[in-house]
């Protein structure tokens, strides 16, 4: 299929980060795209997590306000705004209020993470 439609309300499965109110759902991954990843996210108010980005990533805030703190700068985006991260960036993601996101990565984030020295970070996610 050359055209696909995805909705945050109709994802195949959510994955939770430890016991936090942080949920991710892949909709475009290595099973249905050779190079690009697309995911939806839901963060509860005040939730945050540290991460090392092993891919290029674009995050679009759908609802709420979301901050990404890096070593050199901090960016906060509101609904309708985008934050871009480059491969190799060490960050802290944080939601100021209940937040919904859509993100895109190149290559797919789980593939890149699995192939990196930071693969163990994926162990923090489990089926919700």
MINU-248798 format. One record per atom (N, C-alpha, C): residue in three letters; x, y, z; residue number from 0. Coordinates in Angstrom, 2 decimals, m for minus. Example, Ala and Ser with C-alpha at 12.3 -4.5 7.8 and 13.67 -1.06 7.14 Angstrom:
BEGIN
<pt r="Ala" c1="13.19" c2="m5.69" c3="7.80" k="0"/>
<pt r="Ala" c1="12.30" c2="m4.50" c3="7.80" k="0"/>
<pt r="Ala" c1="13.20" c2="m3.30" c3="7.80" k="0"/>
<pt r="Ser" c1="12.85" c2="m2.25" c3="7.08" k="1"/>
<pt r="Ser" c1="13.67" c2="m1.06" c3="7.14" k="1"/>
<pt r="Ser" c1="12.90" c2="0.03" c3="7.87" k="1"/>
***
This chain:
BEGIN
<pt r="Unk" c1="0.84" c2="m1.18" c3="0.00" k="0"/>
<pt r="Unk" c1="0.00" c2="0.00" c3="0.00" k="0"/>
<pt r="Unk" c1="0.88" c2="1.24" c3="0.00" k="0"/>
<pt r="Unk" c1="0.60" c2="2.17" c3="m0.87" k="1"/>
<pt r="Unk" c1="1.44" c2="3.36" c3="m0.97" k="1"/>
<pt r="Unk" c1="0.93" c2="4.53" c3="m0.13" k="1"/>
<pt r="Unk" c1="m0.32" c2="4.47" c3="0.33" k="2"/>
<pt r="Unk" c1="m0.88" c2="5.52" c3="1.18" k="2"/>
<pt r="Unk" c1="m1.44" c2="4.87" c3="2.43" k="2"/>
<pt r="Unk" c1="m1.07" c2="5.40" c3="3.60" k="3"/>
<pt r="Unk" c1="m1.54" c2="4.83" c3="4.87" k="3"/>
<pt r="Unk" c1="m2.04" c2="5.94" c3="5.77" k="3"/>
<pt r="Unk" c1="m2.95" c2="5.59" c3="6.65" k="4"/>
<pt r="Unk" c1="m3.53" c2="6.54" c3="7.60" k="4"/>
<pt r="Unk" c1="m3.36" c2="5.97" c3="9.00" k="4"/>
<pt r="Unk" c1="m2.91" c2="6.81" c3="9.95" k="5"/>
<pt r="Unk" c1="m2.72" c2="6.38" c3="11.33" k="5"/>
<pt r="Unk" c1="m3.42" c2="7.36" c3="12.27" k="5"/>
<pt r="Unk" c1="m3.95" c2="6.83" c3="13.37" k="6"/>
<pt r="Unk" c1="m4.65" c2="7.64" c3="14.36" k="6"/>
<pt r="Unk" c1="m4.18" c2="7.24" c3="15.75" k="6"/>
<pt r="Unk" c1="m3.99" c2="8.21" c3="16.63" k="7"/>
<pt r="Unk" c1="m3.57" c2="7.93" c3="17.99" k="7"/>
<pt r="Unk" c1="m4.61" c2="7.09" c3="18.74" k="7"/>
<pt r="Unk" c1="m5.86" c2="7.15" c3="18.30" k="8"/>
<pt r="Unk" c1="m6.92" c2="6.38" c3="18.95" k="8"/>
<pt r="Unk" c1="m7.06" c2="4.96" c3="18.41" k="8"/>
<pt r="Unk" c1="m6.27" c2="4.62" c3="17.37" k="9"/>
<pt r="Unk" c1="m6.38" c2="3.28" c3="16.76" k="9"/>
<pt r="Unk" c1="m5.00" c2="2.68" c3="16.52" k="9"/>
<pt r="Unk" c1="m4.20" c2="2.59" c3="17.58" k="10"/>
<pt r="Unk" c1="m2.88" c2="2.00" c3="17.45" k="10"/>
<pt r="Unk" c1="m2.94" c2="0.51" c3="17.81" k="10"/>
<pt r="Unk" c1="m2.04" c2="m0.30" c3="17.26" k="11"/>
<pt r="Unk" c1="m2.09" c2="m1.74" c3="17.53" k="11"/>
<pt r="Unk" c1="m1.73" c2="m2.12" c3="18.96" k="11"/>
<pt r="Unk" c1="m0.78" c2="m1.41" c3="19.58" k="12"/>
<pt r="Unk" c1="m0.36" c2="m1.75" c3="20.94" k="12"/>
<pt r="Unk" c1="0.39" c2="m0.57" c3="21.56" k="12"/>
<pt r="Unk" c1="0.15" c2="m0.35" c3="22.84" k="13"/>
<pt r="Unk" c1="0.88" c2="0.67" c3="23.60" k="13"/>
<pt r="Unk" c1="1.95" c2="0.00" c3="24.44" k="13"/>
<pt r="Unk" c1="3.07" c2="0.69" c3="24.61" k="14"/>
<pt r="Unk" c1="4.14" c2="0.21" c3="25.48" k="14"/>
<pt r="Unk" c1="4.39" c2="1.27" c3="26.54" k="14"/>
<pt r="Unk" c1="4.51" c2="0.81" c3="27.78" k="15"/>
<pt r="Unk" c1="4.67" c2="1.72" c3="28.91" k="15"/>
<pt r="Unk" c1="6.12" c2="1.74" c3="29.36" k="15"/>
<pt r="Unk" c1="6.61" c2="2.92" c3="29.74" k="16"/>
<pt r="Unk" c1="7.97" c2="3.08" c3="30.26" k="16"/>
<pt r="Unk" c1="7.93" c2="2.84" c3="31.76" k="16"/>
<pt r="Unk" c1="8.55" c2="1.75" c3="32.21" k="17"/>
<pt r="Unk" c1="8.55" c2="1.29" c3="33.61" k="17"/>
<pt r="Unk" c1="7.13" c2="1.38" c3="34.16" k="17"/>
<pt r="Unk" c1="6.96" c2="2.02" c3="35.33" k="18"/>
<pt r="Unk" c1="5.61" c2="2.16" c3="35.90" k="18"/>
<pt r="Unk" c1="5.10" c2="3.59" c3="35.77" k="18"/>
<pt r="Unk" c1="5.75" c2="4.37" c3="34.93" k="19"/>
<pt r="Unk" c1="5.37" c2="5.78" c3="34.74" k="19"/>
<pt r="Unk" c1="4.20" c2="5.90" c3="33.76" k="19"/>
<pt r="Unk" c1="3.60" c2="7.06" c3="33.77" k="20"/>
<pt r="Unk" c1="2.52" c2="7.36" c3="32.83" k="20"/>
<pt r="Unk" c1="3.12" c2="7.89" c3="31.52" k="20"/>
<pt r="Unk" c1="3.96" c2="7.05" c3="30.92" k="21"/>
<pt r="Unk" c1="4.61" c2="7.33" c3="29.65" k="21"/>
<pt r="Unk" c1="4.33" c2="6.15" c3="28.74" k="21"/>
<pt r="Unk" c1="3.62" c2="6.42" c3="27.64" k="22"/>
<pt r="Unk" c1="3.20" c2="5.36" c3="26.73" k="22"/>
<pt r="Unk" c1="3.61" c2="5.71" c3="25.30" k="22"/>
<pt r="Unk" c1="4.16" c2="4.72" c3="24.58" k="23"/>
<pt r="Unk" c1="4.53" c2="4.88" c3="23.18" k="23"/>
<pt r="Unk" c1="3.87" c2="3.80" c3="22.36" k="23"/>
<pt r="Unk" c1="3.52" c2="4.12" c3="21.13" k="24"/>
<pt r="Unk" c1="2.91" c2="3.15" c3="20.21" k="24"/>
<pt r="Unk" c1="3.51" c2="3.37" c3="18.82" k="24"/>
<pt r="Unk" c1="4.18" c2="2.36" c3="18.31" k="25"/>
<pt r="Unk" c1="4.72" c2="2.43" c3="16.95" k="25"/>
<pt r="Unk" c1="3.61" c2="2.15" c3="15.95" k="25"/>
<pt r="Unk" c1="3.55" c2="2.95" c3="14.90" k="26"/>
<pt r="Unk" c1="2.60" c2="2.68" c3="13.83" k="26"/>
<pt r="Unk" c1="3.31" c2="2.44" c3="12.50" k="26"/>
<pt r="Unk" c1="4.52" c2="2.95" c3="12.37" k="27"/>
<pt r="Unk" c1="5.34" c2="2.68" c3="11.20" k="27"/>
<pt r="Unk" c1="6.69" c2="2.24" c3="11.73" k="27"/>
<pt r="Unk" c1="7.03" c2="0.98" c3="11.48" k="28"/>
<pt r="Unk" c1="8.28" c2="0.43" c3="12.01" k="28"/>
<pt r="Unk" c1="8.95" c2="m0.45" c3="10.98" k="28"/>
<pt r="Unk" c1="9.93" c2="m1.23" c3="11.41" k="29"/>
<pt r="Unk" c1="10.68" c2="m2.06" c3="10.46" k="29"/>
<pt r="Unk" c1="9.83" c2="m3.12" c3="9.79" k="29"/>
<pt r="Unk" c1="8.65" c2="m3.42" c3="10.34" k="30"/>
<pt r="Unk" c1="7.77" c2="m4.42" c3="9.72" k="30"/>
<pt r="Unk" c1="6.98" c2="m3.85" c3="8.54" k="30"/>
<pt r="Unk" c1="6.85" c2="m2.51" c3="8.47" k="31"/>
<pt r="Unk" c1="6.06" c2="m1.92" c3="7.40" k="31"/>
<pt r="Unk" c1="6.70" c2="m0.70" c3="6.74" k="31"/>
<pt r="Unk" c1="7.98" c2="m0.45" c3="7.05" k="32"/>
<pt r="Unk" c1="8.73" c2="0.61" c3="6.39" k="32"/>
<pt r="Unk" c1="10.21" c2="0.25" c3="6.41" k="32"/>
<pt r="Unk" c1="10.88" c2="0.45" c3="5.31" k="33"/>
<pt r="Unk" c1="12.29" c2="0.11" c3="5.24" k="33"/>
<pt r="Unk" c1="13.18" c2="1.09" c3="6.00" k="33"/>
<pt r="Unk" c1="12.76" c2="2.32" c3="6.18" k="34"/>
<pt r="Unk" c1="13.68" c2="3.31" c3="6.75" k="34"/>
<pt r="Unk" c1="13.09" c2="4.21" c3="7.83" k="34"/>
<pt r="Unk" c1="11.82" c2="4.54" c3="7.74" k="35"/>
<pt r="Unk" c1="11.24" c2="5.57" c3="8.59" k="35"/>
<pt r="Unk" c1="10.42" c2="4.96" c3="9.72" k="35"/>
<pt r="Unk" c1="10.45" c2="5.59" c3="10.88" k="36"/>
<pt r="Unk" c1="9.60" c2="5.19" c3="11.99" k="36"/>
<pt r="Unk" c1="8.63" c2="6.30" c3="12.32" k="36"/>
<pt r="Unk" c1="7.41" c2="5.94" c3="12.71" k="37"/>
<pt r="Unk" c1="6.42" c2="6.90" c3="13.20" k="37"/>
<pt r="Unk" c1="5.81" c2="6.30" c3="14.45" k="37"/>
<pt r="Unk" c1="5.67" c2="7.13" c3="15.47" k="38"/>
<pt r="Unk" c1="5.12" c2="6.68" c3="16.75" k="38"/>
<pt r="Unk" c1="4.19" c2="7.75" c3="17.33" k="38"/>
<pt r="Unk" c1="3.30" c2="7.30" c3="18.21" k="39"/>
<pt r="Unk" c1="2.47" c2="8.20" c3="19.00" k="39"/>
<pt r="Unk" c1="2.91" c2="8.07" c3="20.45" k="39"/>
<pt r="Unk" c1="2.77" c2="9.14" c3="21.21" k="40"/>
<pt r="Unk" c1="3.13" c2="9.10" c3="22.62" k="40"/>
<pt r="Unk" c1="2.11" c2="9.81" c3="23.48" k="40"/>
<pt r="Unk" c1="1.99" c2="9.32" c3="24.70" k="41"/>
<pt r="Unk" c1="1.16" c2="9.96" c3="25.72" k="41"/>
<pt r="Unk" c1="1.98" c2="10.03" c3="27.01" k="41"/>
<pt r="Unk" c1="2.15" c2="11.25" c3="27.50" k="42"/>
<pt r="Unk" c1="2.87" c2="11.48" c3="28.75" k="42"/>
<pt r="Unk" c1="1.91" c2="12.09" c3="29.76" k="42"/>
<pt r="Unk" c1="1.88" c2="11.56" c3="30.97" k="43"/>
<pt r="Unk" c1="1.09" c2="12.16" c3="32.03" k="43"/>
<pt r="Unk" c1="1.74" c2="13.46" c3="32.50" k="43"/>
<pt r="Unk" c1="0.96" c2="14.30" c3="33.16" k="44"/>
<pt r="Unk" c1="1.45" c2="15.59" c3="33.66" k="44"/>
<pt r="Unk" c1="2.67" c2="15.38" c3="34.55" k="44"/>
<pt r="Unk" c1="3.74" c2="16.11" c3="34.25" k="45"/>
<pt r="Unk" c1="4.96" c2="16.06" c3="35.06" k="45"/>
<pt r="Unk" c1="5.87" c2="14.88" c3="34.80" k="45"/>
<pt r="Unk" c1="5.47" c2="13.95" c3="33.94" k="46"/>
<pt r="Unk" c1="6.30" c2="12.77" c3="33.67" k="46"/>
<pt r="Unk" c1="7.52" c2="13.15" c3="32.85" k="46"/>
<pt r="Unk" c1="8.63" c2="12.46" c3="33.12" k="47"/>
<pt r="Unk" c1="9.86" c2="12.70" c3="32.37" k="47"/>
<pt r="Unk" c1="10.67" c2="11.41" c3="32.29" k="47"/>
<pt r="Unk" c1="11.53" c2="11.34" c3="31.29" k="48"/>
<pt r="Unk" c1="12.48" c2="10.24" c3="31.21" k="48"/>
<pt r="Unk" c1="13.73" c2="10.68" c3="30.45" k="48"/>
<pt r="Unk" c1="14.84" c2="10.10" c3="30.87" k="49"/>
<pt r="Unk" c1="16.13" c2="10.35" c3="30.23" k="49"/>
<pt r="Unk" c1="16.30" c2="9.38" c3="29.08" k="49"/>
<pt r="Unk" c1="17.00" c2="9.83" c3="28.03" k="50"/>
<pt r="Unk" c1="17.17" c2="8.99" c3="26.84" k="50"/>
<pt r="Unk" c1="18.41" c2="9.44" c3="26.08" k="50"/>
<pt r="Unk" c1="18.97" c2="8.55" c3="25.31" k="51"/>
<pt r="Unk" c1="20.03" c2="8.90" c3="24.37" k="51"/>
<pt r="Unk" c1="19.51" c2="8.58" c3="22.98" k="51"/>
<pt r="Unk" c1="19.38" c2="9.60" c3="22.15" k="52"/>
<pt r="Unk" c1="18.79" c2="9.48" c3="20.82" k="52"/>
<pt r="Unk" c1="19.84" c2="8.89" c3="19.87" k="52"/>
<pt r="Unk" c1="19.55" c2="7.73" c3="19.31" k="53"/>
<pt r="Unk" c1="20.49" c2="7.05" c3="18.41" k="53"/>
<pt r="Unk" c1="20.01" c2="7.11" c3="16.97" k="53"/>
<pt r="Unk" c1="19.25" c2="8.15" c3="16.64" k="54"/>
<pt r="Unk" c1="18.59" c2="8.34" c3="15.34" k="54"/>
<pt r="Unk" c1="18.22" c2="9.81" c3="15.26" k="54"/>
<pt r="Unk" c1="17.88" c2="10.31" c3="14.11" k="55"/>
<pt r="Unk" c1="17.30" c2="11.66" c3="13.99" k="55"/>
<pt r="Unk" c1="15.81" c2="11.54" c3="14.34" k="55"/>
<pt r="Unk" c1="15.29" c2="12.53" c3="15.05" k="56"/>
<pt r="Unk" c1="13.90" c2="12.46" c3="15.51" k="56"/>
<pt r="Unk" c1="13.22" c2="13.81" c3="15.41" k="56"/>
<pt r="Unk" c1="11.96" c2="13.77" c3="14.98" k="57"/>
<pt r="Unk" c1="11.10" c2="14.94" c3="14.95" k="57"/>
<pt r="Unk" c1="9.90" c2="14.63" c3="15.84" k="57"/>
<pt r="Unk" c1="9.58" c2="15.53" c3="16.76" k="58"/>
<pt r="Unk" c1="8.44" c2="15.35" c3="17.67" k="58"/>
<pt r="Unk" c1="7.46" c2="16.50" c3="17.45" k="58"/>
<pt r="Unk" c1="6.20" c2="16.15" c3="17.18" k="59"/>
<pt r="Unk" c1="5.14" c2="17.14" c3="17.02" k="59"/>
<pt r="Unk" c1="4.22" c2="17.02" c3="18.22" k="59"/>
<pt r="Unk" c1="4.00" c2="18.12" c3="18.90" k="60"/>
<pt r="Unk" c1="3.09" c2="18.13" c3="20.05" k="60"/>
<pt r="Unk" c1="1.67" c2="18.27" c3="19.52" k="60"/>
<pt r="Unk" c1="0.81" c2="17.32" c3="19.86" k="61"/>
<pt r="Unk" c1="m0.59" c2="17.36" c3="19.46" k="61"/>
<pt r="Unk" c1="m1.46" c2="18.04" c3="20.51" k="61"/>
<pt r="Unk" c1="m1.09" c2="17.82" c3="21.78" k="62"/>
<pt r="Unk" c1="m1.87" c2="18.35" c3="22.90" k="62"/>
<pt r="Unk" c1="m0.92" c2="18.54" c3="24.07" k="62"/>
<pt r="Unk" c1="m1.03" c2="19.67" c3="24.77" k="63"/>
<pt r="Unk" c1="m0.19" c2="19.91" c3="25.95" k="63"/>
<pt r="Unk" c1="1.07" c2="20.70" c3="25.62" k="63"/>
<pt r="Unk" c1="2.04" c2="20.63" c3="26.54" k="64"/>
<pt r="Unk" c1="3.35" c2="21.26" c3="26.37" k="64"/>
<pt r="Unk" c1="4.42" c2="20.23" c3="26.71" k="64"/>
<pt r="Unk" c1="5.48" c2="20.21" c3="25.91" k="65"/>
<pt r="Unk" c1="6.52" c2="19.19" c3="26.02" k="65"/>
<pt r="Unk" c1="7.89" c2="19.84" c3="25.93" k="65"/>
<pt r="Unk" c1="8.78" c2="19.46" c3="26.84" k="66"/>
<pt r="Unk" c1="10.13" c2="20.00" c3="26.86" k="66"/>
<pt r="Unk" c1="11.13" c2="18.90" c3="26.60" k="66"/>
<pt r="Unk" c1="12.15" c2="19.23" c3="25.82" k="67"/>
<pt r="Unk" c1="13.29" c2="18.34" c3="25.63" k="67"/>
<pt r="Unk" c1="14.53" c2="19.11" c3="26.09" k="67"/>
<pt r="Unk" c1="15.19" c2="18.56" c3="27.12" k="68"/>
<pt r="Unk" c1="16.41" c2="19.17" c3="27.65" k="68"/>
<pt r="Unk" c1="17.62" c2="18.39" c3="27.13" k="68"/>
<pt r="Unk" c1="18.54" c2="19.12" c3="26.53" k="69"/>
<pt r="Unk" c1="19.79" c2="18.51" c3="26.07" k="69"/>
<pt r="Unk" c1="20.95" c2="19.09" c3="26.85" k="69"/>
<pt r="Unk" c1="22.15" c2="18.68" c3="26.49" k="70"/>
<pt r="Unk" c1="23.34" c2="19.18" c3="27.16" k="70"/>
<pt r="Unk" c1="23.60" c2="20.64" c3="26.83" k="70"/>
<pt r="Unk" c1="23.24" c2="21.06" c3="25.63" k="71"/>
<pt r="Unk" c1="23.53" c2="22.42" c3="25.18" k="71"/>
<pt r="Unk" c1="22.35" c2="23.38" c3="25.22" k="71"/>
<pt r="Unk" c1="21.14" c2="22.85" c3="25.15" k="72"/>
<pt r="Unk" c1="19.97" c2="23.73" c3="25.14" k="72"/>
<pt r="Unk" c1="18.72" c2="22.98" c3="25.54" k="72"/>
<pt r="Unk" c1="17.66" c2="23.74" c3="25.79" k="73"/>
<pt r="Unk" c1="16.35" c2="23.21" c3="26.16" k="73"/>
<pt r="Unk" c1="15.32" c2="23.84" c3="25.24" k="73"/>
<pt r="Unk" c1="14.41" c2="23.00" c3="24.73" k="74"/>
<pt r="Unk" c1="13.34" c2="23.51" c3="23.87" k="74"/>
<pt r="Unk" c1="12.00" c2="23.02" c3="24.41" k="74"/>
<pt r="Unk" c1="11.02" c2="23.92" c3="24.44" k="75"/>
<pt r="Unk" c1="9.66" c2="23.59" c3="24.84" k="75"/>
<pt r="Unk" c1="8.73" c2="23.89" c3="23.67" k="75"/>
<pt r="Unk" c1="7.82" c2="22.95" c3="23.41" k="76"/>
<pt r="Unk" c1="6.87" c2="23.12" c3="22.32" k="76"/>
<pt r="Unk" c1="5.45" c2="22.92" c3="22.84" k="76"/>
<pt r="Unk" c1="4.52" c2="23.65" c3="22.25" k="77"/>
<pt r="Unk" c1="3.10" c2="23.52" c3="22.54" k="77"/>
<pt r="Unk" c1="2.42" c2="22.87" c3="21.35" k="77"/>
<pt r="Unk" c1="1.12" c2="22.63" c3="21.47" k="78"/>
<pt r="Unk" c1="0.36" c2="21.99" c3="20.39" k="78"/>
<pt r="Unk" c1="0.60" c2="22.70" c3="19.06" k="78"/>
<pt r="Unk" c1="0.91" c2="21.90" c3="18.04" k="79"/>
<pt r="Unk" c1="1.16" c2="22.42" c3="16.71" k="79"/>
<pt r="Unk" c1="2.61" c2="22.79" c3="16.45" k="79"/>
<pt r="Unk" c1="3.49" c2="22.58" c3="17.43" k="80"/>
<pt r="Unk" c1="4.90" c2="22.92" c3="17.27" k="80"/>
<pt r="Unk" c1="5.76" c2="21.65" c3="17.22" k="80"/>
<pt r="Unk" c1="6.98" c2="21.81" c3="16.69" k="81"/>
<pt r="Unk" c1="7.88" c2="20.69" c3="16.43" k="81"/>
<pt r="Unk" c1="9.22" c2="20.89" c3="17.15" k="81"/>
<pt r="Unk" c1="9.76" c2="19.81" c3="17.68" k="82"/>
<pt r="Unk" c1="11.12" c2="19.78" c3="18.20" k="82"/>
<pt r="Unk" c1="11.89" c2="18.76" c3="17.37" k="82"/>
<pt r="Unk" c1="13.10" c2="19.12" c3="16.94" k="83"/>
<pt r="Unk" c1="13.94" c2="18.22" c3="16.14" k="83"/>
<pt r="Unk" c1="15.19" c2="17.88" c3="16.93" k="83"/>
<pt r="Unk" c1="15.57" c2="16.60" c3="16.93" k="84"/>
<pt r="Unk" c1="16.75" c2="16.11" c3="17.63" k="84"/>
<pt r="Unk" c1="17.65" c2="15.37" c3="16.65" k="84"/>
<pt r="Unk" c1="18.95" c2="15.51" c3="16.82" k="85"/>
<pt r="Unk" c1="19.88" c2="14.79" c3="15.96" k="85"/>
<pt r="Unk" c1="20.48" c2="13.60" c3="16.70" k="85"/>
<pt r="Unk" c1="20.85" c2="12.63" c3="15.92" k="86"/>
<pt r="Unk" c1="21.46" c2="11.40" c3="16.42" k="86"/>
<pt r="Unk" c1="22.60" c2="11.72" c3="17.38" k="86"/>
<pt r="Unk" c1="22.62" c2="10.98" c3="18.49" k="87"/>
<pt r="Unk" c1="23.69" c2="11.12" c3="19.47" k="87"/>
<pt r="Unk" c1="23.40" c2="12.09" c3="20.59" k="87"/>
<pt r="Unk" c1="22.20" c2="12.68" c3="20.61" k="88"/>
<pt r="Unk" c1="21.85" c2="13.67" c3="21.63" k="88"/>
<pt r="Unk" c1="21.36" c2="12.98" c3="22.90" k="88"/>
<pt r="Unk" c1="21.93" c2="13.37" c3="24.03" k="89"/>
<pt r="Unk" c1="21.47" c2="12.88" c3="25.33" k="89"/>
<pt r="Unk" c1="20.43" c2="13.87" c3="25.83" k="89"/>
<pt r="Unk" c1="19.21" c2="13.39" c3="26.14" k="90"/>
<pt r="Unk" c1="18.10" c2="14.28" c3="26.46" k="90"/>
<pt r="Unk" c1="17.31" c2="13.81" c3="27.68" k="90"/>
<pt r="Unk" c1="16.49" c2="14.73" c3="28.17" k="91"/>
<pt r="Unk" c1="15.42" c2="14.42" c3="29.10" k="91"/>
<pt r="Unk" c1="14.14" c2="14.92" c3="28.46" k="91"/>
<pt r="Unk" c1="13.17" c2="14.03" c3="28.29" k="92"/>
<pt r="Unk" c1="11.85" c2="14.39" c3="27.78" k="92"/>
<pt r="Unk" c1="10.98" c2="14.72" c3="28.99" k="92"/>
<pt r="Unk" c1="10.16" c2="15.77" c3="28.92" k="93"/>
<pt r="Unk" c1="9.28" c2="16.09" c3="30.04" k="93"/>
<pt r="Unk" c1="7.98" c2="16.72" c3="29.57" k="93"/>
<pt r="Unk" c1="6.87" c2="16.23" c3="30.13" k="94"/>
<pt r="Unk" c1="5.55" c2="16.80" c3="29.87" k="94"/>
<pt r="Unk" c1="5.18" c2="17.72" c3="31.03" k="94"/>
<pt r="Unk" c1="4.68" c2="18.89" c3="30.71" k="95"/>
<pt r="Unk" c1="4.26" c2="19.83" c3="31.75" k="95"/>
<pt r="Unk" c1="2.83" c2="19.56" c3="32.19" k="95"/>
<pt r="Unk" c1="2.08" c2="18.96" c3="31.33" k="96"/>
<pt r="Unk" c1="0.67" c2="18.62" c3="31.56" k="96"/>
<pt r="Unk" c1="0.42" c2="17.35" c3="30.75" k="96"/>
<pt r="Unk" c1="m0.76" c2="16.78" c3="30.84" k="97"/>
<pt r="Unk" c1="m1.06" c2="15.61" c3="30.00" k="97"/>
<pt r="Unk" c1="m0.79" c2="15.99" c3="28.55" k="97"/>
<pt r="Unk" c1="0.05" c2="15.21" c3="27.88" k="98"/>
<pt r="Unk" c1="0.55" c2="15.58" c3="26.55" k="98"/>
<pt r="Unk" c1="0.42" c2="14.42" c3="25.58" k="98"/>
<pt r="Unk" c1="0.03" c2="14.72" c3="24.36" k="99"/>
<pt r="Unk" c1="0.00" c2="13.74" c3="23.28" k="99"/>
<pt r="Unk" c1="0.96" c2="14.21" c3="22.19" k="99"/>
<pt r="Unk" c1="1.68" c2="13.24" c3="21.62" k="100"/>
<pt r="Unk" c1="2.73" c2="13.54" c3="20.65" k="100"/>
<pt r="Unk" c1="2.64" c2="12.60" c3="19.46" k="100"/>
<pt r="Unk" c1="3.21" c2="13.02" c3="18.36" k="101"/>
<pt r="Unk" c1="3.51" c2="12.12" c3="17.25" k="101"/>
<pt r="Unk" c1="4.96" c2="12.39" c3="16.89" k="101"/>
<pt r="Unk" c1="5.69" c2="11.33" c3="16.64" k="102"/>
<pt r="Unk" c1="7.09" c2="11.49" c3="16.30" k="102"/>
<pt r="Unk" c1="7.46" c2="10.69" c3="15.08" k="102"/>
<pt r="Unk" c1="8.54" c2="11.11" c3="14.45" k="103"/>
<pt r="Unk" c1="9.07" c2="10.38" c3="13.31" k="103"/>
<pt r="Unk" c1="10.57" c2="10.28" c3="13.47" k="103"/>
<pt r="Unk" c1="11.11" c2="9.11" c3="13.16" k="104"/>
<pt r="Unk" c1="12.55" c2="8.90" c3="13.30" k="104"/>
<pt r="Unk" c1="13.14" c2="8.31" c3="12.02" k="104"/>
<pt r="Unk" c1="14.40" c2="8.60" c3="11.83" k="105"/>
<pt r="Unk" c1="15.15" c2="8.00" c3="10.73" k="105"/>
<pt r="Unk" c1="16.51" c2="7.60" c3="11.27" k="105"/>
<pt r="Unk" c1="16.87" c2="6.34" c3="11.21" k="106"/>
<pt r="Unk" c1="15.99" c2="5.23" c3="10.86" k="106"/>
<pt r="Unk" c1="15.01" c2="4.96" c3="11.99" k="106"/>
<pt r="Unk" c1="14.28" c2="3.85" c3="11.90" k="107"/>
<pt r="Unk" c1="13.33" c2="3.51" c3="12.93" k="107"/>
<pt r="Unk" c1="14.02" c2="3.48" c3="14.29" k="107"/>
<pt r="Unk" c1="13.43" c2="4.10" c3="15.31" k="108"/>
<pt r="Unk" c1="14.08" c2="4.29" c3="16.60" k="108"/>
<pt r="Unk" c1="14.46" c2="2.99" c3="17.30" k="108"/>
<pt r="Unk" c1="13.59" c2="1.97" c3="17.27" k="109"/>
<pt r="Unk" c1="13.93" c2="0.73" c3="17.98" k="109"/>
<pt r="Unk" c1="15.07" c2="m0.01" c3="17.28" k="109"/>
<pt r="Unk" c1="15.10" c2="0.01" c3="15.97" k="110"/>
<pt r="Unk" c1="16.18" c2="m0.64" c3="15.24" k="110"/>
<pt r="Unk" c1="17.50" c2="0.05" c3="15.57" k="110"/>
<pt r="Unk" c1="17.53" c2="1.37" c3="15.49" k="111"/>
<pt r="Unk" c1="18.76" c2="2.12" c3="15.79" k="111"/>
<pt r="Unk" c1="19.19" c2="1.91" c3="17.24" k="111"/>
<pt r="Unk" c1="18.23" c2="1.91" c3="18.16" k="112"/>
<pt r="Unk" c1="18.57" c2="1.73" c3="19.58" k="112"/>
<pt r="Unk" c1="19.13" c2="0.34" c3="19.83" k="112"/>
<pt r="Unk" c1="18.48" c2="m0.68" c3="19.25" k="113"/>
<pt r="Unk" c1="18.96" c2="m2.07" c3="19.42" k="113"/>
<pt r="Unk" c1="20.38" c2="m2.24" c3="18.92" k="113"/>
<pt r="Unk" c1="20.74" c2="m1.52" c3="17.88" k="114"/>
<pt r="Unk" c1="22.07" c2="m1.66" c3="17.27" k="114"/>
<pt r="Unk" c1="23.12" c2="m0.77" c3="17.94" k="114"/>
<pt r="Unk" c1="22.73" c2="m0.01" c3="18.96" k="115"/>
<pt r="Unk" c1="23.64" c2="0.91" c3="19.61" k="115"/>
<pt r="Unk" c1="24.12" c2="0.36" c3="20.95" k="115"/>
<pt r="Unk" c1="25.07" c2="1.05" c3="21.55" k="116"/>
<pt r="Unk" c1="25.56" c2="0.68" c3="22.88" k="116"/>
<pt r="Unk" c1="24.51" c2="0.98" c3="23.95" k="116"/>
<pt r="Unk" c1="23.41" c2="1.63" c3="23.59" k="117"/>
<pt r="Unk" c1="22.35" c2="1.99" c3="24.54" k="117"/>
<pt r="Unk" c1="21.12" c2="1.08" c3="24.43" k="117"/>
<pt r="Unk" c1="21.30" c2="m0.10" c3="23.87" k="118"/>
<pt r="Unk" c1="20.19" c2="m1.03" c3="23.64" k="118"/>
<pt r="Unk" c1="19.45" c2="m1.38" c3="24.93" k="118"/>
<pt r="Unk" c1="20.13" c2="m1.43" c3="26.05" k="119"/>
<pt r="Unk" c1="19.49" c2="m1.81" c3="27.31" k="119"/>
<pt r="Unk" c1="18.40" c2="m0.83" c3="27.72" k="119"/>
<pt r="Unk" c1="18.41" c2="0.38" c3="27.19" k="120"/>
<pt r="Unk" c1="17.37" c2="1.36" c3="27.54" k="120"/>
<pt r="Unk" c1="16.00" c2="0.89" c3="27.07" k="120"/>
<pt r="Unk" c1="15.95" c2="0.05" c3="26.05" k="121"/>
<pt r="Unk" c1="14.67" c2="m0.49" c3="25.58" k="121"/>
<pt r="Unk" c1="14.01" c2="m1.40" c3="26.60" k="121"/>
<pt r="Unk" c1="14.80" c2="m1.96" c3="27.52" k="122"/>
<pt r="Unk" c1="14.26" c2="m2.86" c3="28.53" k="122"/>
<pt r="Unk" c1="13.28" c2="m2.17" c3="29.47" k="122"/>
<pt r="Unk" c1="13.29" c2="m0.84" c3="29.49" k="123"/>
<pt r="Unk" c1="12.38" c2="m0.09" c3="30.37" k="123"/>
<pt r="Unk" c1="10.95" c2="m0.05" c3="29.85" k="123"/>
<pt r="Unk" c1="10.73" c2="m0.55" c3="28.64" k="124"/>
<pt r="Unk" c1="9.39" c2="m0.54" c3="28.03" k="124"/>
<pt r="Unk" c1="8.78" c2="m1.94" c3="28.08" k="124"/>
<pt r="Unk" c1="7.49" c2="m1.99" c3="28.39" k="125"/>
<pt r="Unk" c1="6.75" c2="m3.26" c3="28.41" k="125"/>
<pt r="Unk" c1="5.34" c2="m3.02" c3="27.87" k="125"/>
<pt r="Unk" c1="4.69" c2="m4.08" c3="27.46" k="126"/>
<pt r="Unk" c1="3.31" c2="m3.96" c3="26.94" k="126"/>
<pt r="Unk" c1="2.42" c2="m3.35" c3="28.01" k="126"/>
<pt r="Unk" c1="1.59" c2="m2.42" c3="27.57" k="127"/>
<pt r="Unk" c1="0.69" c2="m1.75" c3="28.53" k="127"/>
<pt r="Unk" c1="m0.61" c2="m2.51" c3="28.65" k="127"/>
***
